């Protein structure tokens, strides 16, 4: 970039000849190599994250267990039994509510209604985590529909008293309610609803499914003739058709997942409802399965109808019967119903009954017809009445099995919705005083995720004349009921899943977790997620037949690379054993999948008997110790890591997720984890994982790690069994599950490799960061070592830019240097740190379109597809595959040479391009809409990742054609929820990183420092005459007045920066301009001399020389053997003023990916700069002999002596050669 500016300035000054020499630099790529960045990343992984030390601990503390493999049949039986037990407790709640309601009605124990929910005082409610909102546990509230009778008999107080007793008995219960046949509902606990909009429980699926448990095939015939466009008086200018649409939508919303439905609009012809749509066209010829998606789709199609034409009944009634003539899904009785809506007499009256009689005969006249005359226009109801009663004229006698329907005139259109939605009461004649209904899971609008309802009808009156009084119900979250299934996992590729009797997948690791749902789920056949022929033949039908069994075969797994929507998936074949067991009392069947090698040998950690372990649990609101600090406005502990557990770590995941932790709970945890207390919470492996990783407190607080304190935001480790440890220690949300985060899955898909993530906005407030993660393997003489854990470190984008400039000085001004991952997403681009551009999910095709086009054209970039069936979407992404160094030319208005090379042992490539040419986004070269995913528009040309619709039929709820050939996208990861900031908890605390921004005078130093921003533009966007460093709460993205969007700007992170003076943005005087002109001439001359020397073989900057940078405090770096050793410490190195020079650094060659647990090879030492001076930053606290978490016992499993452990004797970050007799062989604490 600077060369372009120089050419312009030189041209203005008449120095074109001098500038022309600059253009022909003659630089080549021969002096740079990806191995230089490889060594720097290895060193960063070793010193900042302590990966090698942790790997050695795992190596020395793993043993081979030859015990028999897990018993899958027992696990499946236990899971099914646990679900049945929880379900029994909810069924008992419903039974008790039904009994009290029946007794109240029969005993005349009616009462006045409670306060309406929409009028409940806000002062009467308080937050309760079980309901995820504020509730009134002392009382319930009522919701009353507009059609409720003013003289209704209410039992609200009775229901509330019983519900309150049931919640005390079963604390995990959620909302309980009673819906009355008279149009009101009582809800407990009470909640404050913001509006009093009409709510009628009789229109809800749980109510109708309980009142009419028999599944229904329903055809809604609706008149759309011209008269339906007439405006209805007192309706707010709504037409008859507008009100009919609302009524049809209400009917659709009463249907359950066992029903089938379609809509037949008619005028003088039968209109199309589905049109040419591939997903909805089927509704014109058949019934569609009811699902949340099909109901939304049909509602949208109905809302698109227009009034026009005449009125002919005959073809409409014939079409209705034709829609009902579909194969049965399974042998069961189904109510077949036609609802016929019209506002006028037909022009074909004489043809209607003969046509209906012929159509009805195919069904032995068993179809029930409900006819409705809308408004006063129909003066003679005879025809509609005969249609409902199936009176076909003289000589016809309806068989005894024939259905007699009902005719009703609705004179007032404003009552249309209420009248039509009560159609179900015609069928509520089968009395069952003990039946219960369990719905399929659906999305809870109050934020509980996926829930289902257990409901039961209430019949009152004498036994000889029982009447439906209403329906009682209790909500159950899917996490409550099935949490043990969702979170079952003992190792990679081991999991549990659940289907219903129809073979639809309800729970599966490829689906979203129940707590992550934001809309009603679309249930799909399990064979889409388990595509192997062996599964279909050996497992599928046996599960649907509700048998118990097992089968073993090689199965396909779809493994996330990171974020499956952006990065796709990879297929993995795993020898797997399947076990299944029906869940008693439900329509669900649970399956368990285990993965073992032929010998059934499994790796385990040796029991860790460390007496000095003192775990800090992440619930700092319950118990906090150590050096408290503020991490971007959140209470944290600087010197101690905090431990949290994913649901998979617990014996009872549901209890962990749904029962709030208390101080007593945490004490029980720690009594077991740190001592010898009883274990009633965790799986057996968890304590070993906690104790083994406790050594990280000393490593992460060491001088080696402290060198990176200003740029490293978080360090953490997550074990495969569910333990998570993070420093600075801070509180995390209960639902946080590291096993499902991008950084974890990305490392799993790149075993043994250093794995870099694309940049993202840190949820805690650190601005844009990237993550380096690496897997730790738990193995003993295994050809394919099992993953034991993944370690990760988050660092600022500026730090990555600074590192690249240190490793490759040419990237400062000669080359355009970028890092891109295997999916084509940019991990680093210079614009990310210099222009304030949002760096999240920026694809190579968007930022470097000419490079992406060249890679695609040469076959180095290939499209990949994966399907996410629950959102009917195909995700198109890219896979870059380059095995060695490649060179090429970018062709735009100029020819720009480039080189791209994989950084060995990582998931990324580094590319170097000469000049600034061919760098502008160009949709004609590579089609890209924006950051993230757009709609696919091209099939073969260069295009950024995008999405396409899958071929889907809403009627059969199935996918067709090419939609069945794609890999499956695992569910996207929900956004990280963050514990709300508690300002009172951080009063008087300094930042966990105790530094300021205003003292930094170099842009690279500033951008590398967490919480800092290099301010280059005013609030209006104009360039400042003098740039400066300040907090990112004052100049996020380099623009004054912009704040960090993470919401962390409650106080400066470091505690030392106030508002920076903006006075440097004024204009320049004439004398200053003249001075600049003279200065430019001098600079141009100097450049000319430098270029001349370079061309004649004089010294020049190359990758074999150390980078020498000028910072706020000038320093130099001694020569190094290569850039493959220790990192150049950032300017203003984070050392205490009295800290001695860092000793020589040890680099290593990591084991190959095929055997990532091989012993490390420590080799030549490279010196860190010896004269870095402090600029006010303090390193992380040094571990002392009294606080280090190492055990005093000599029998503890110490790592081998050649690991890069910090030493109090040398105080430097890296040990010298182990041959040095003066270097201690154990940590000298």
N, C-alpha and C positions, 0 to 999 in steps of 0.2 A: 504493500500500500504506500509506504513512504517513498518508493522509487517513482511512483506515478506522480505524487505531489512534487517531488524534486524536478521531474521533467517539466512539469507545468511552470514551476517557478523559474527554472533556468531558461525556459523558452521566453518567458516574459522579460527576462533580463538580457536576452540576446546571447545566451550561452549554449545554443543548441549543439554546437560541435562537442563541447565538453560533456553534455548530457548523453550524446549518442554513444559515448564510450560506456556509460553506465548501462545502457540497454543490452549491450553485448558482454555480459559478465563472463560468459564462458563457464559458468558453474555447472558441475555435473552432480549426479547422485551417488557417485562412487564412494564418497567419504562417509555416508550415513547408512545405518543399518537398524533394523527393528530390534536387534539383539541388545542395543544400548538401552532402549526403553524396557525391554524385557528384564534386564538386570535391575533397573531402577524400581520396577513394580515388585520384583521379588524381594528387594531390600525393604521396600515399604511394607509388604506383607509380613516380613519377618520382624521388623523392628517396631512398626506402629501397631501391628495387630497380634504379633507373637504366634503366627500360624505354626511355624516349625516347632516351637517349644510345646505347643499344645498337641501337635501330632506325635511328638516324642512321648509325651505323657500318655496318650492313648495307646501308642505302641507298647509301652512298658507296663501298661495296666489292663491289657486285654487277655482273656483266657478263652480257650476253646471248650465249649460245653457240648458234650455228646449225648445229652439227655434227649429223650424222644421229642419229636416235633410237637408243636402246639396241637391240641385236639380240636379240630375245627367243628366237629359235631357237638362237642360240649360247649364251645363258644357260641355257636348258633343257638343252641337250646337255652343257654343262659341269657342271651340277648332277647330272645322271644319271651322268656319267662319274666324278665325285668319289665318289658313293655306291657305285658299282660297284667302285671302287678300294679303298675302305675295307672293303667286304664281302669282297673277294678276300683281304685279309689275315686276316680272321676265318675264312674257309673254309680257308685254309692251316693255321691253328691246329687246326681240327677234323680235317683230313686227317692232320696229324702225330700228334695224340693217337690217332686210330683206328689208324694204322700201328703205333705203339708198343704199344698194347693188344693188337692182333692178334698181333704178334711175341712178346709176353710170354706169351700163352696158348699159342701154338703151340710156343714154345720151353721151356715149363714153368718160366718165370721167375716163379713165384709167391713171395709174401712174406707176412710177418705183417701184420695190420692196423695202421693208424696209431692214434694217440690219438683217442678219440672227441671230436667237436667240443664236446660238452657237458662234457667233462672237461679241455679245454685250459686250461692255466694262464693266468690274466690277466696274469701277468708276462711271458708269451712273446709278447704282442701289442702293437702300437702303431698309432696312427692313420695311415691312408693315405687321402688325399682321393679317390683314384681309386675307392675302394670305400665311401667315406663312413662308415667305421667302423674299429675297431681290428682288425688282421689280423696273421697270422704269415707273413711273406714267405719265411721259411726252410723252412717245411714246410707240408704240408696236414693234413687231419684226415678222419676217417671218420664217417659216420652209418650206423647199423646198425638194420635193422628187426627187429621181434620174430619175424618168420617167416623170417629169414635162417638158412641152414644153418650149424650149428656146424663143419662140415667143409668150408666154402666155400674156393674157390681165390681168393686176393686178389692184386691187382697194384697195390696202393695206392702203394708206393714208386716203381714205374715211372711211374705216371701223374703223381705229384707232381714227379718229376725232369723229365719232359718239359714239364709245365705251367710250371714255373719257367723253363725255357729259352725257352719261347714268350713269357712275360711280358717277359723281357729283350729279346727280338727285337721285340715289339710292345708298348711300354709302355702304350699306351692300352687294352689288353685288360682285361676285367673277370674275373669268376669263371670258372674252368674246372673241369670235373668229369667223373666217370665213374660212371654208374649201372649196377650189375651185375644180371644176370638172377638172381643168387643172393640179392638183397635187401639189398645195402649200396651206399653211395655214397662216393666219395672226392672231396673238395672242396679246391681250391687257389685262393688262399692259405687257410690255416687261420683259422677264426673261432671265437670263444667263444660258444656257444649256451647260454642259461641253463638249459635243461631237456633231459632225455634222452627226450622223448616220441617215440613211434613214428613214424619217417619211413621211407617206402619209395619209392625212386625209381621203381619200376615202376608206381606209381599217379599219376605226374605226366604232364601233357599232352605235354611235350617228349619224354618217353620213349616213350609209346604212339604219338605221331605219327611218330616215327622208326622204331619197330619195325613199325608197320602204317600205311604211308603212304597206303593207299587210304581215302578217306572212308567213313564209316559212317552208315547209318540204323538207329537202335537204339530198340527198344521194350522197356522193363523192366516185366514183369508181376509184381506182388507180391501175395501172399496176405495179406489183412487179416481173415481169418475169426477167430472167437472164440478158437480154440486158439492163435493167434499172440500172444495176451495172456498166455500162461503164462510164469512166471518161469523163467529159465535158471539152473541151479545154477552157483555160483562166478562170477557175472557182476556182482556188486554190485547185486542186485535189479533187473536189467534183464530185460525181457520179450523173447520171440522177435522181436516186431515192432520193439522198440527196436534190437536188433542188426541186424535187416534194414534199418532206416532208415540206420544208419551205413554198411552195405555199399552200399546204393543211392547214397548221397552220394559214396562213394569211386569208384563206377563213373562217376558224372556228372563227377567231377573229372579223370577220365582223358581226357575228350573234347576235341577240338580245334575250332577255329572252322569247320572244313570239315564237321563232323559235324552230324547232326540227331537229336533224341531226344524221347521222351515217356515217361510212366509210366502204367501201367494198374493201379490197385488193384482187387482183386476179392474177393468173398466168395461168397454165393449169387447176387449180382448184380454187374455191373460198376459200381464206384463212380466218382464224379466226382473228378478231381484238381484241375481248375481252377475249379469252381463257376461262379458268375455273374460272376466278375471279367472286365472287358473286356480286361485284358492277359493273363490266364492261361486263360480259358475255352477258348481254341483248343486247348489241350493235350488236351481231351476228344475231339477229332475229327481231329487232325493232328499231324505231327511239328513240333517247333520247332527253329529254327536255334540252334546252340550259341553262346553268348556268355557272358562272365562274369556278365552280368545274368540270363540265362535259367537258368544253372546255380544261381545263388543263389536265384532264385524257385522253381524246382522242388524244391530242397533244403528250402526253407521249407514248401512244400506237402506234401512227403512227411513231414516232421516233424509235421505236423498230422493225420496219419492215425490212426485208432483201430481196435482189433480188435473185430469183432462179426460175428455171422451164421455161415452155413454155408459149404460149399466146393463150387463148381461150376466146372469147367474150361472147358466148351465155349464159353460166351459170352465168357469171358476171352480164349481163343485167337483167336476170331473177331474180337474188338475189336482185338487186336494186329495182325492182318493188315490190318484196315481202316485203322489209323493209318499203315501203310506205303504205302498206295495214294495217293500224292501226286505231283503233277507234278515232273519233274526241273528243277532250277534251271539246269543246263547239261549238255550231253552229256558224261558221264563215267561211268566204272564206279564203283559204290558197293556196298559190302558191306551187305546187308540182314540184320539180326540181331534175333532175339527172345530175351530172357533171361527164363525162366519160373521163379519162386521160389514154392515151396509147402511147407507142413509136414504136410499130411494128404491122405488119399485123397479123391477127389471123390464126391459123391452122384449124379453123372451120368456115371459112367465109360463107359457104352456109347455115349454121344453124342459123346464127345470126338474120337476119330480121324476119324469121318465128317465132323464139322464142320471139322476142321483140313484134311482133304484137299480139300474144296471151296474153302476160302479159299486154300490153297497153290497150287492149280492156276492161279489168276489170275497168279501170279508164275513159272509154269513150274517150281515146286518149288525155286526158287533161294534162298529165304530160309533162312538158317541158324538153327536153334533150339537153344538151350542150356538144358537143364532141370536144376534143382537141387532135390533133396529135402533139406529142412532138418530135422535132428534124426533121432531113431530111430523116429518115429511111422509112417513109411511102410514097411510090411513087405514089400510087393510092388512093386518098381520097374518092373515091365514096362511100364505105361502111359507113365510119364515117359520111359523109354528108347525106346519106339516113337515117341513124339512127336518126340524129338530126331533119330532116325534116319529119320523119315518112312516108317515101316513101317505101311502102311494096310490090311494084311490080304491074304488070298489074291486073286489076280487083279490085283494092283497091282505094277508094276515101276517103280522110281524111274529116271527118265531119267539118262543119263550126266552131264548138266549139272546135275542136282539136287544139293542141298546135304545132306550128312550131318552132323548136329550132334553134340552130346556130352551125355551124362547123367552127373551126378556127385552122389553123396550126401555131405553134409557133416554128419557125426554130431555134431561138437562145434561148437556155435553160436559159441563164442569164436574159432573160426578162420574165421568166415563172411566177414569183410571181406577177409582175405588171399586166400581161395579165389576169391571172386567177382571181385575186381579183376584177377585174372590171366586173365580171359576173353579178353583181346586175344591171348594166346599161341596160341589156336586159329587165328588168322588170320596169325600171323607166319611164314608158310611161303614167302613170296616173298623170295628172297635177292637183295640188291643190295649189292655190296661197295663201291660208289662213290656211292650216293645220299646226299643231305643234305636236311635240312628246316629251313626258316626259319619260326618262329612269327610270328603277328601280335603287335604290342606288348601288353604287359600290365604291371601295376603291380608293382614290386619291393618286397617286404616289408622289405628292408634299407635303403630310403631312396634308391635311385638313380633314382627316378622311373619313367618308362616304359622298359621294356627289351624286347628280344626275344632269343630263343635260337636259335643256329645249332647244329644237332645232327646226328649221323650214327650209324647202327647199326654195331656191331662184330660180325663173324661170325668164328668160329674153327673150327679143325678142318681135316680134309682137304677139298680142293675138291669132292670127290664127296659129302661129308656135312657141309656147313657147318651150324653151329648158332649161334643168337643168343646172344652172350656178354654183351651190354650195349649201352649207348648213351653216346657222349661228347658233350660240349656246351661251348659258351662263351657267356656272356652279353654282349650288346652294348646299351649304352644308345641310346635313340632319338636323344638329343642327339649322341652319338658319330657315329652313322651318317648322320643326316639333319639335322644342325645347320645346314648351309648352306641347306637348304630352309626350315627353321623361321625363320631369321633373315635371309632375303633381303628387303631393302627398300631402295629408293633414294629413295623419295618417298612422299607420301601416296597411298593407294589402289594401291600397287604391292606385290606379294607373290608368294610361291610357295606351292603346295599339293601334296599327294600323295594318290593313291587307290590301291586295289588292283584286281585284275581284276574284282571284283564291283561296282565303282563306289563302294565305301565310302570315306569321307574318313578318312585316317589323320593327315594334317597339314593345318591350315588356320588362318589367323589368327583365325577365330571360335571355334576350339577351344582348350582349355587347352594351354599349352606342356608338352612331355613332362616337364620337370623339376618342374612344378607339380602333377602328378597325385598324388592321395592314395588312389585306388582304381582298379580295372581300368576302362579306357575302354569306352564303348559306341559302337561304330562305326556311323555312319549314312550313308545315301546322300548323295553329294556334292550332289545337286540340292536338298537342303534348305538348304544353305549358298549355293548358286549357283542361285537360283530362276528365272532368266530363261529364257523359252522358247527364246531364241537359243542359250543355253548347252546346253540339252538337244539341240537339233537340230544344232548345229554343232560341239560339243566332246565331249559326254558319251559317246556311243557310239563315237566315233573313239578316245577314250582307252581305253575298255574293250576295244576291238579291238586295242589295243597298236600303233596307227599313230603316225606322227610328223606333226604338222600345226600349223596356226594359224588363227585366226578373229578378226575385229574387229567389235564391236557395242557399243551402249550397255548397260552392265551396272549392276545394283543393288548398292550397298554398304550395309552396316549399320554405322553409325558410333556408337561409344560416346559418351554424354554425359559420363560420368564412371565411375561404377560401374554397369554395365548391369543388375545385379539390382535395384538400388534406384532407378535413374534412367531405365532404359529405353534406347532407341536411336533414331536418326533414319535415314531412308533418304536415300541420295545416289545420283544417277545419274552415271555416269562413262563416257566413251568409252574403251573398253579393248581391248587386243589380247591374246589368249590364245595361248600356245604350249605344246606338250606333247611329251614324249619318254619312251618306256619305259625302265626301269632294267634293264639286262641282268643276268640271273641271279636275278631276283626276280619277284614278282607285283605289283610296284609301278610306277606311272607318275607322273612329275612334271609339274606344270603351272606356268607362269609367267604372271603378269598384269602388263602394263605400261600406263601411263597417260601419254599425250602429247597436246598440242593439235595442231591441224591443221598448224601450221608446223614441228612437231618442234623448236621452240625450247625450250631449257632454261636455267634460271638457274644461275649458278655464282658462287662468290666469287673475286675477283681474288686471285692468288697473294700471300700475305702474307710479305713478306721482312723481317720484323722481326728485327734482330740481337740485341736485348736480351731476348727471351723466355726465361724460365727456369722451365719448368713443374714444378710439384710434383705428382708422381703420388700417387694416394690410398693406395698401399701404404706407410703410415708405418712399418710393421714392417720394411720393407726399407731405407727411406731417409727421414729426416725432417729438415727445416730450418725456420727461421722461429721465431716466438714460440710455443713449445709451451704448451699449456694443457689443462685438463680440461673437456670438454664433457659434463656429466652422467655423469662416470665414464669417458668414452672419451678416449683421447689425440687431441688435435686441434692445429691450428695457427691462432692467432688472426688473424694478419695476411696469410695467404696462402690462396688458394683451392686446393683439390685437384681434380685432373682424373681422371675415370674414363671408361671406354668401355663401351658396351653391346655385346653380341655382334654386332649389325648393323654395327658400325664396322670389324670385322676381315675380312680376306680369307678367313680360315679360322675361322669362329665355333666349330666343334667343338674345334679345338686350344685356343682361348682358354678355353673352358669346362672342358676336361678335362685339360689339362696345367698343373700348378701353375706360377705365375710365380716367377722367381728374381730376384736382384739383377742378374744379367746380362741377363735379359729386359727388366727395367725400364730398364736403361742403354741397351739397343738402342732401346727406344721413344723415350727422350728424345733420343738422338743424332739421330734422324730428325725428331722434332717440333720441337726447339729449334735444330737446326743443319742440316747437309746430309748426315747419315748415310743409309745405304741403307735403303730401306723394304721389309721383308719381312712386315709385319704388317697395315698399315692400308689402307683404301680411300683413293683419291686425295684426296678432299675433306677428310679428317679434319685434316690439318695446318693447313689454312686456318682451319677452325673453332676449333682450339686457339689459334692465334695471334691471330685477330681478337678472341676473347673474353678474351684476357689483359688487355685494358684494364680489365676489371671489378675487378681487384685494387685499383686506385687509386680507382675509383668506390665500391666497397663499403667502403673504408677512409676515405672522405671524411667531413668534419664533417656533411654533409647526411645521410649514412647513419647516422653515429654518434648522431644525435639519437634513433634508435629502438633503440639497442643493448640496453636493458634488456628490451624486449618482443619483439624479433626474434630468433628462435632460429637459423634457417638462411636463407641466400640462395643461389640456385642458378640455373643455366641448363642446358637440355638441347637440343642441336641435333638436327635431323631426321635427320642422318646418323649419330648415335650418340655424340656427345661430351657429357659431363656434367661440370659444374664447380660446386663447392660451397664455401661459406665459413661458419664456420670449416672449414678443410680437415681431413677425417677419412677414415678407411678405411671402405669399403663392401663388402658381400659381392660375390663374383665374379658371381653371378647377377642382381644388381640391374640392372634395365633400365628406364631412365626413360621410354622410348618406350611402355611398357605401364602406367605408373602413372596413377592417377586424375587427378592435377593436370595431367598432360600431355594426356591425351585430353579432359579437360573443356575446356581452353583451345582445343584443335583444333576442338571442336564449337561454340565461340563465337569465331570468328576476329576478332582485333582488339579484342575486349571484355576489360575487366577481369573476371576470373572468380574468384569466391569459392567455397570448399569448405565443406561442413558440417564441424563440429568432429570431431576424432578424437584418439586417444591417441597421442602421439608415441612411436615405437618406441625412440628413443634416451633418453627419460626426461624430456622437457620438460613432461609433463602434457598437458592438453587444449589443442590448438592448432588454428588454421584456416590455410588457405593461400590466398594471392592469387597467381594466375598469369595470364600474358598472353602471347599469341603475338607473335613477331617475324617480320616478313615479308621474304623475300628476293626482290626484284622489280626489274625494269627494264621500264617501260612495258608492264605486263601488266594486262589487265582483271581477272583473278582472280589476285592475287599468291600465290606458293607460300609456305608456311610454312617459315621457315629454322630457327626455334628457339622454345622456350617458356621464359620466365623465371618463377621462383616465389620466394615468401618465406613462411616459416612464422612465425606470431606468436601470442602468448598470447591466450586468450579474454578475459582481463581488459582487454587493450589495445583490443580491439574495443568492449567495453562502455564504456571510458573515452572512446574517440573519439566514440561515439554521444552520450554525455552532454555532451561538449564542443560538438558540432555542434548538438545539440538539448537545451538545458538542461531543457526541459519533460519529457524522458524520465526525469529524476531523480525526479520526484514527481507530475507531473500526468498524463502519458500512459504507457500500456504500449506500448513500442516493440519491434518485432521485425523481423528481416531473414530473408527466406525465398527460396530459390532457385526456379528454374522447375520443378523436380520436386516442390516442396512441402516440402522439408526445411529445417528451421530452421538458419540460419547463426548467428543470434544471438537469444537470448531472455534477459531479465534474470535469470531463475531459473538460467541456466547459470553465472553468476558469483556469485550471492548465496546459493544453496542447496546447492551442491555436487552437483547432479543430474548424472548421466551425460548429456552432451550429444550423444553419438554417434548419428547417424541418427534423430533425433527429428523425426517428421513433424508438419506443421502440424495435421493431424487429431487427433493425440494431445494436443498441448499447447494448441492453440487450436481446439477442435472446432467452436465456433459460427462462427468465421471461415471455416473450411474448408467447413462446410455451406453458408454463404451464397455462397461463391465457386462451389461446385459447382452450387447451385440456379440461379445466374444465368448459368451456362455459361462461366465463366472458368476452371474447372478440369475437365479431361477425362481420363478413363481412357485409358491406352495399354497395350498388351500386347506382350511379346516372349517367344519360346520358346527355352529352352535344352534342346536335344534330348538331349544326353548325360546329363542327369539327369531326363529326362521331365517337365519342369516348365515351367509358364507363369508368368511374373512380371508382375504387374499393378501398374503405377505410375501416376503422375499427371503431367500437364503443365499448368502454370498459364500462361495467355496473357492478359496485360493490356497494352494498348498505350498507355494514358494513365491519368490520375488517376481513380480511382473512389471513391465514398463509399457507405456503407451503414450498416446497423444490425444489431448482434448482438442476438438475441432469446433471452433465458433468463428468469430471474425479474425481470429488468429490461431496459431497452433501452439498449444501449451503442453510440453512434455510432463509426464508424471511417473511416479513409481508407487506401487502398493505392495505391501508385504505383511504377512501375518506376524503378529508378535507371539512367538512360540510360547506355549504353555499358558495361553490366555484365550479368551473368546473374541478378541478384537484384532483389527488390522490398522496399520498406520499408513497414511498416504501423504506424499510430498508432491506438490505441484509448483512448477516455476511460474513466477509472475502472478499478477492478480487477474489475469484474463480468464474467460470462460467461467466466471464465478457467480453470475447473476441468475436468480431463478428464471426459468423459461418454460412455460406450460407447453410450448410447441415442441420442446425437447423431451420433457418428462412431466406428465400431467399430475399436478399436485394441488389439492384444494387449500389445505391449511395444515397446521400441526394436527396430528391425530388422523382420523379415518374419514375419507370422503366416499362417495359412491363411485364404483368402478365405471369407467366410460370407454376403456380400451381393452382389447383382448390380446394384443401382441406387442404393442409399443410400450415404451418406458412409462411407468405409472407408479405413483406412490402406493403404499398399502391402502386398501379400500375394501368395500363391502358390496355384496350382491345378495338379492333375495334367493332363498331356496324354493324349489318347487314344492308347494305345500297345498294339501286339500283340507279345508276347514271342516268339511262334512265328515270325512273319515279320520280326521286328526292324524294324518300320516303324510310322509314325504314320498315323492316319486322321482323317477328318472335319475338324472345325474346327482341329485341331492344325496343319494345313498352311497356314493363312492368315495366321499371325502373322509379324511381323518376327523376326529371329534375334537373341538376346542374345549379344553377344560373350562370350568366357570371362571369368569373374571373375578379378581380379588376386590372385595369391597374396600372403599377408601378407609384409611386409618383414622379411627376416631381418636380424639385427644381429650384427656381429662381437662375440664375447664380450669382456667387459671384461677388461683385463689390469691389475689394481691396481698392479703393480710399475711400469708405464709412466707412471703419473701421480703417483708419490710426489713431494711437494714442489711440485707445480704448482698455481697458482691457477686458478680457473674462467675460462673464456674470456670470460664476462661477469663482471667483477670487482666485484661489489656484494654487499651484505648485505640481509637482509629485516627484521631486528629494528629498524632505524632508521626504518621506514616507519610512519606513524601514521594514514594515511588508507586505508580499505579499497580504494578505486579504484586508488590508487598500488600498493598491495601486490599486488592481483590482476593488474595489468598487467605485473608484473615476473616474468620467467622464474624458475622454481624457488621462488617464494614462494606462500604461502597465507594468507588472512585467517581466523584461527581464531575461530569463534563458538560452538562446542559442545564440551562435555566428551566424554570417551570413552564415557560412558553416553548421550549424546545430548541432555543438558539444555543450555539456553542459558547461556553464560558471562556473568557480570556485567560483564566488561570484555574486549572483543575485542582481538586483537593480531595482528601480522604475524610469521610464522615461516616456516620452510622447508616445502615440501610433502612432505618426508620425515617431518615431525612432525605435520602437520595437513592432510593431503590432503582436499580437499572441504570444508574448514572444520571437521573433526572431529578432536579431539586423539587421537593414537595411530595415525591412519590414515596409511599411507605411499603414496607414488606407486607405482601398480601396474606401472610400467615397469621396476622393478628397479634404478633409478638411485641408490638410497639407500645408496651405499657411502661417501659423504662429502657434506657440504653443498656445493652447486654453487658458491657464491661463496667458499667457504673461510672465511667469517667468522662463521657462525651456529652456535652450539651449541644445547643444549637450552634452550628458553625457559621462563621461570618461569611456573608455572601458578597462582601465588598469587592472581591477580586474579579467580578464579572463586568466591570466598567469598560469603556472604550479606550483606545490607544491614542496618544498624542502624536502630532506630526513628527516630532523628533524621534519618538519611539519607532515609528514606521521606517524613518530613514535609517535608524540603526539596524533594524531587521534586514533591510535590503543589503546593507554592507555585510552583515553577518552571513546572509545567504550566499553572497559571492565567495566569501571565505570558505564556507562549508563545501560549496561546489568544487573549489580548488582542491580542498583536502580529499574529497571523494575521488577526484581525478588521480591524485597521487597514489591513493590506496589501490585503486583499480589497476594502475600501471604496475605497481609492485606485484599484485596478484597475478597479472597476466605474464609477468617475467619470472615467475617462480619464487617470488618473495613469500614471506610468511602470510598466512591467512587463517581465518577461523575455520577449524575443522572439528570433526567429532572426536578426534583423538586428543584434543586439548580441553582442559577444564573451562567451564564458563566463568567469566569474571564479570560481576555485576556491581553497579553502583547503587547504593541504597541510602537511607537516611544516615547510616553510619557506614563509611566506605570500608570495604574489606577485600581481601584477595583470597583465592583458593589455591593451595599447592597443587602441583601436577599430580595426576592420578594415573594409575596403570591403564584404566579404561573407565568408561561410564557404567560398567557393569557392577560396580561395587556399591558402597553406601551412598545414600542420597546426599546431594549438596543441601546442607541445612538452609532453610529460608533465611533471608537477611534479617538481622535482629534475632538470631537463634534463641530458642526458648531455654536459655541456661541462666543460672544464677550468676551474678557478676564474678563471684569467686570460683566458679566451676572451672576445673582444669580442662585442658584441651581434650577433645574426644579422641580416644585411641583408634587404632586401625579397625576398619570394619571387615566383617566376614561376609562374603557372598556365598551362595550355594547353588547347586544345580538341583532343581526339584525332580522328584521321581516322575517317570513318564506316566501319562494318564492311564495306561493299562495296568499299572501297578503303583498307584499313588501312595501306597504305604511303605514303599522302599525307603531304606535309610538315606538321609540327606547327605550330600557330598559337599563338605565345607572346603573352600579353596582360598585362593589368594586374597589377601587383605588390601583394601583401598582406604586411604586416609580421608576423613572428613576435614573440611577447612579448619585450620587450627586457631584462627584468630577472629572468629565471629564474636561480636560484642553485643551485649544486651541493649535493647531499646525500650525497656520497660515492661517486657512480657515476662511472666513468671511461668516456669514449667509446672507440670503436674507434681503434686507432692511426692517427695522421695519416701519410699518405704523405709521404716525404721525397724530396728531389731525388736522393738516391743509391739509393733503393729502388724508386721508381715504375717500373712496367713499361712506360713509354712509350719508344719508340725515339728515339735521338738523331738518326737520319736525317731530314732535312727532307722527304724524298720519301715518308715514311710517310703512309698515308691517314688524316689526322686528321679528326675530325668537324667539322661547321661550327661557327662561333664562337658561335652563339646557343644552343648546348646547355647544360644546367645542369651544367657541369663544375665541380668544386671549384677554388677558387683560393687559393693560399698567401697572396696579397696581401690578400684579404678575409677568409679563413678561415671565412666563413659558409657555410651550406648551399645558398644559392640566389644566383645572380647577379642584379644589378639589370638594368634595361633595357640592351640592347646599345647604345643611343644614348649611354650614359654614357661619355665619353671616358676616364675613369679606370679603366674595367673592361677587363682584358686580354682579347684576342680568342683567346688560346690558353692552355691550362693553364700556369701559371707555376711549374713545378717546377724 
